[in-house]
Amino acid sequence: MVTQDELIRVFQKITQNNQYIRLLNIYKGLPINNEATITKIESAYIEVETDRYQTVCLFLDRETFIQSHHFQYTIKARVYKVDPEKKRAILYGFETVQSGIGERSQVRVEPDEPISAVLQVKDAMSTIQGELADISQNGIGLFIDRNFFSPRHFRIGSELSVALKLPETALTEKRNTSGLDSGYNPMARFSREQMRISQVVRSSNTPRKNTSSLKIDSFNLKTTGNIVNVRPSLSSNQYRIGLKINGDDRTRLILTNFISQRQSEIIRELKTMYDAITKFNNADKQQEQ
């Protein structure tokens, strides 16, 4: 068990060496992971300065996860105060976590609006209505009502067919930049600043198959996959089904466009929220004067 005093001493060492820590939050499925400089250290808390998008997450979540090569584990911290204009926050209540936070290798985004899905277990005659929870390049998360859940059918390894219709904007925006020519990186249209938002978005050195001849004749996604996890949600009276999909080129093209579009929307939303939080904070300061 690492004590608070030991963690504070590590923070002091990081500061003395002019090094930084990384803060990790998740916003609508997208990892927000940016550098943070420690500007002040006391016996029970530290003050950090970080990126504006990270500041939004600190303001909303009231907690964050700290990463550094100086720590064997990820450190969870609570947020006492946030100054959005200075992009600074006071963190306290440090504790170690060992749950593999930050090790996700695939970007996973949540839909902006509810998206219905139709599920069918292999060899089953009937279908089940569900809802899209989140989506990545090789996986889909689905919600189903607790009344429809059957442990015998929804078990790890079971094959599941899924049909859903994605929003048309996710597939039509900037179609001329979405042709998957050789070596195409779907994240290339983001600015350097936006690329820093998610450390899991990296350019791949692996040549991609030329799929420029593919045509999307509809926005309906039909695919199959195997269940990799099942989690009950007591608060919503639902089960979340995690599925590793077996997609073809067309499926991957649809997913690439959808994920790219959602990332762009989430980044714009974070910027808008930062501006709003900063304005709100300045108004409060003026009232106090």
C-alpha positions as CSV (number, residue, x, y, z in Angstrom):
1,M,0.0,0.0,0.0
2,V,1.5,3.3,-1.1
3,T,1.0,6.1,1.4
4,Q,0.1,9.7,0.6
5,D,3.5,10.9,1.9
6,E,5.2,8.5,-0.5
7,L,3.1,9.8,-3.4
8,I,3.8,13.4,-2.5
9,R,7.6,12.7,-2.5
10,V,7.3,11.2,-6.0
11,F,5.5,14.3,-7.2
12,Q,8.3,16.4,-5.7
13,K,10.9,14.4,-7.5
14,I,9.0,14.8,-10.8
15,T,8.9,18.6,-10.3
16,Q,12.5,18.8,-9.4
17,N,13.5,17.0,-12.6
18,N,11.3,19.4,-14.6
19,Q,9.2,16.5,-15.8
20,Y,5.4,16.2,-16.2
21,I,2.6,13.7,-15.4
22,R,-0.3,12.6,-17.6
23,L,-3.9,13.0,-16.7
24,L,-6.5,10.5,-18.1
25,N,-10.3,10.9,-18.3
26,I,-12.9,9.4,-20.6
27,Y,-15.4,11.6,-22.3
28,K,-18.2,9.9,-24.2
29,G,-16.0,6.9,-24.7
30,L,-13.0,8.9,-26.0
31,P,-9.8,8.9,-23.9
32,I,-8.7,12.4,-23.0
33,N,-5.0,12.0,-22.0
34,N,-2.8,15.1,-21.8
35,E,0.4,16.3,-20.2
36,A,0.1,18.2,-16.9
37,T,2.8,20.3,-15.1
38,I,2.8,20.3,-11.4
39,T,2.8,24.0,-10.3
40,K,2.4,23.6,-6.5
41,I,2.8,20.8,-4.0
42,E,1.5,20.7,-0.4
43,S,1.3,17.8,2.1
44,A,-2.1,16.7,1.0
45,Y,-2.6,18.1,-2.6
46,I,-0.9,19.2,-5.8
47,E,-1.9,21.9,-8.3
48,V,-1.5,21.1,-11.9
49,E,-1.7,23.0,-15.2
50,T,-2.9,21.1,-18.2
51,D,-4.8,21.2,-21.6
52,R,-8.1,23.0,-22.0
53,Y,-9.9,19.8,-23.0
54,Q,-8.6,18.0,-19.9
55,T,-9.8,20.9,-17.8
56,V,-13.3,20.3,-19.0
57,C,-13.1,16.7,-17.9
58,L,-11.7,17.6,-14.5
59,F,-14.6,20.1,-14.1
60,L,-17.2,17.5,-15.1
61,D,-15.8,14.3,-13.5
62,R,-14.4,15.7,-10.3
63,E,-11.7,13.0,-10.6
64,T,-8.9,12.0,-12.9
65,F,-6.2,9.3,-13.3
66,I,-2.5,10.2,-13.1
67,Q,0.1,8.3,-15.1
68,S,3.9,8.6,-15.0
69,H,6.8,6.2,-15.5
70,H,7.7,7.1,-11.8
71,F,4.6,5.2,-10.7
72,Q,4.2,1.4,-10.9
73,Y,0.4,1.9,-10.9
74,T,-2.0,4.4,-12.1
75,I,-3.0,6.9,-9.5
76,K,-6.6,8.0,-9.0
77,A,-7.1,11.6,-7.7
78,R,-10.1,13.7,-6.8
79,V,-10.5,17.2,-8.0
80,Y,-11.0,19.9,-5.3
81,K,-11.0,23.0,-7.5
82,V,-10.7,23.9,-11.2
83,D,-9.6,27.3,-12.7
84,P,-10.6,26.8,-16.4
85,E,-9.1,30.2,-17.6
86,K,-5.7,29.3,-16.2
87,K,-6.3,25.6,-17.1
88,R,-5.3,24.7,-13.5
89,A,-6.7,22.3,-11.0
90,I,-6.1,21.2,-7.4
91,L,-5.9,17.4,-7.0
92,Y,-6.1,15.4,-3.7
93,G,-7.2,12.1,-2.2
94,F,-4.6,10.1,-4.1
95,E,-5.0,6.3,-4.3
96,T,-3.4,3.6,-6.5
97,V,-5.5,1.5,-8.9
98,Q,-4.6,-1.7,-10.7
99,S,-7.5,-2.1,-13.1
100,G,-5.6,-1.5,-16.4
101,I,-7.0,2.0,-16.8
102,G,-5.5,3.7,-19.9
103,E,-4.5,0.4,-21.6
104,R,-7.3,0.4,-24.1
105,S,-5.8,0.0,-27.6
106,Q,-8.9,0.9,-29.6
107,V,-10.8,4.2,-29.7
108,R,-14.3,3.6,-28.5
109,V,-16.9,6.3,-29.0
110,E,-20.5,6.6,-27.8
111,P,-23.4,7.7,-30.2
112,D,-24.7,11.2,-29.8
113,E,-28.3,10.0,-30.1
114,P,-29.9,6.6,-29.2
115,I,-29.4,4.1,-32.0
116,S,-31.6,1.0,-32.0
117,A,-30.2,-2.4,-32.7
118,V,-31.6,-5.8,-33.5
119,L,-29.8,-8.8,-31.9
120,Q,-30.1,-12.5,-32.7
121,V,-28.3,-15.3,-31.0
122,K,-26.9,-18.0,-33.4
123,D,-29.5,-20.7,-34.1
124,A,-32.2,-18.7,-32.3
125,M,-35.5,-18.1,-34.0
126,S,-36.5,-14.8,-32.5
127,T,-34.7,-11.4,-32.3
128,I,-34.2,-9.0,-29.4
129,Q,-34.4,-5.3,-29.5
130,G,-31.3,-3.5,-28.1
131,E,-29.5,-0.2,-28.2
132,L,-25.9,0.8,-29.2
133,A,-23.8,1.6,-26.2
134,D,-20.4,2.3,-27.9
135,I,-18.4,1.2,-30.9
136,S,-14.8,0.7,-31.9
137,Q,-13.0,-0.6,-35.0
138,N,-13.3,-4.2,-33.8
139,G,-16.0,-4.2,-31.2
140,I,-19.6,-3.1,-30.3
141,G,-21.2,-2.5,-26.9
142,L,-24.9,-3.1,-26.7
143,F,-27.6,-2.5,-24.1
144,I,-30.5,-4.9,-23.7
145,D,-33.4,-4.8,-21.3
146,R,-32.9,-7.1,-18.2
147,N,-36.2,-8.8,-19.1
148,F,-34.7,-10.0,-22.4
149,F,-31.5,-11.3,-20.9
150,S,-30.9,-15.1,-20.8
151,P,-27.7,-16.4,-19.2
152,R,-27.9,-19.5,-21.4
153,H,-27.9,-17.5,-24.6
154,F,-25.8,-14.4,-23.7
155,R,-22.7,-16.2,-22.4
156,I,-19.0,-15.5,-23.2
157,G,-18.1,-16.9,-26.6
158,S,-21.7,-17.1,-28.0
159,E,-22.1,-15.8,-31.6
160,L,-24.4,-12.9,-32.0
161,S,-25.8,-11.2,-35.2
162,V,-26.4,-7.4,-35.0
163,A,-28.2,-5.1,-37.3
164,L,-28.4,-1.3,-36.8
165,K,-28.6,1.9,-38.8
166,L,-26.0,4.5,-38.2
167,P,-26.7,8.2,-38.7
168,E,-26.2,9.3,-42.4
169,T,-24.0,12.2,-41.4
170,A,-21.4,9.8,-40.0
171,L,-21.0,8.4,-43.5
172,T,-21.5,11.3,-45.8
173,E,-19.4,14.1,-44.3
174,K,-16.5,15.0,-46.4
175,R,-16.8,11.8,-48.6
176,N,-13.9,13.0,-50.7
177,T,-11.6,12.7,-47.8
178,S,-12.9,9.3,-46.8
179,G,-11.6,7.2,-49.7
180,L,-9.5,4.6,-48.1
181,D,-6.5,4.7,-50.4
182,S,-3.3,2.8,-49.5
183,G,-1.8,4.0,-46.2
184,Y,-4.8,6.1,-45.4
185,N,-5.1,7.2,-41.8
186,P,-8.7,8.1,-40.8
187,M,-7.4,10.4,-38.1
188,A,-5.1,12.4,-40.4
189,R,-7.7,15.3,-40.9
190,F,-7.4,16.2,-37.2
191,S,-5.1,19.0,-36.2
192,R,-2.0,18.3,-34.0
193,E,-3.8,19.7,-31.0
194,Q,-6.8,17.4,-31.5
195,M,-4.5,14.4,-32.1
196,R,-3.1,15.0,-28.6
197,I,-6.5,14.4,-27.1
198,S,-6.3,10.7,-27.4
199,Q,-3.0,8.9,-27.1
200,V,-4.6,5.7,-28.4
201,V,-5.1,7.3,-31.9
202,R,-1.8,6.6,-33.6
203,S,-0.7,6.4,-37.2
204,S,-0.3,2.8,-38.3
205,N,2.8,1.8,-40.2
206,T,1.0,-1.3,-41.5
207,P,-0.1,-0.8,-45.2
208,R,-3.8,-1.0,-45.6
209,K,-5.7,-2.8,-48.3
210,N,-6.9,-0.5,-51.1
211,T,-10.6,-0.3,-50.5
212,S,-11.3,2.8,-52.6
213,S,-13.6,0.7,-54.9
214,L,-16.0,0.0,-52.0
215,K,-19.4,1.7,-52.2
216,I,-21.7,2.3,-49.3
217,D,-25.1,1.5,-50.7
218,S,-26.9,2.0,-47.4
219,F,-26.2,3.1,-43.8
220,N,-27.4,-0.2,-42.4
221,L,-24.7,-2.2,-40.6
222,K,-25.2,-5.9,-40.3
223,T,-22.4,-8.0,-38.8
224,T,-21.7,-10.9,-36.5
225,G,-19.4,-11.3,-33.5
226,N,-18.7,-13.2,-30.3
227,I,-19.6,-12.1,-26.9
228,V,-16.5,-11.1,-24.8
229,N,-18.1,-9.6,-21.7
230,V,-21.5,-9.3,-20.0
231,R,-22.2,-6.7,-17.4
232,P,-25.4,-5.9,-15.5
233,S,-26.4,-2.3,-14.9
234,L,-28.6,-2.1,-11.8
235,S,-29.3,1.6,-12.2
236,S,-30.7,1.3,-15.7
237,N,-32.2,-2.2,-15.4
238,Q,-30.1,-3.3,-18.4
239,Y,-27.3,-5.6,-19.4
240,R,-24.3,-4.4,-21.4
241,I,-23.1,-6.9,-24.0
242,G,-19.6,-6.5,-25.3
243,L,-19.1,-8.0,-28.8
244,K,-15.9,-8.6,-30.8
245,I,-17.1,-8.3,-34.3
246,N,-16.1,-10.3,-37.4
247,G,-16.3,-7.5,-40.0
248,D,-15.5,-7.5,-43.7
249,D,-14.1,-4.5,-45.7
250,R,-17.5,-2.8,-45.9
251,T,-18.1,-3.1,-42.2
252,R,-14.6,-1.6,-41.4
253,L,-15.3,1.2,-43.8
254,I,-18.6,2.1,-42.1
255,L,-17.0,1.9,-38.6
256,T,-14.0,4.0,-39.7
257,N,-16.3,6.8,-41.0
258,F,-18.5,6.7,-37.9
259,I,-15.7,6.8,-35.4
260,S,-13.9,9.6,-37.2
261,Q,-17.1,11.6,-37.4
262,R,-17.9,11.1,-33.7
263,Q,-14.4,12.1,-32.6
264,S,-14.7,15.3,-34.6
265,E,-18.1,16.0,-33.0
266,I,-16.8,15.2,-29.5
267,I,-13.8,17.5,-29.9
268,R,-16.0,20.4,-31.1
269,E,-18.2,19.8,-28.1
270,L,-15.3,19.9,-25.7
271,K,-14.2,23.2,-27.2
272,T,-17.7,24.7,-26.8
273,M,-17.9,23.4,-23.2
274,Y,-14.5,24.9,-22.4
275,D,-15.6,28.3,-23.7
276,A,-18.9,28.1,-21.7
277,I,-17.2,27.0,-18.5
278,T,-14.6,29.8,-18.7
279,K,-17.3,32.4,-19.3
280,F,-19.4,31.0,-16.4
281,N,-16.3,31.0,-14.1
282,N,-15.4,34.6,-15.1
283,A,-19.0,35.7,-14.3
284,D,-18.8,34.2,-10.9
285,K,-15.5,36.0,-10.2
286,Q,-17.1,39.3,-11.2
287,Q,-20.0,38.8,-8.8
288,E,-17.7,38.0,-5.9
289,Q,-15.8,41.3,-6.4
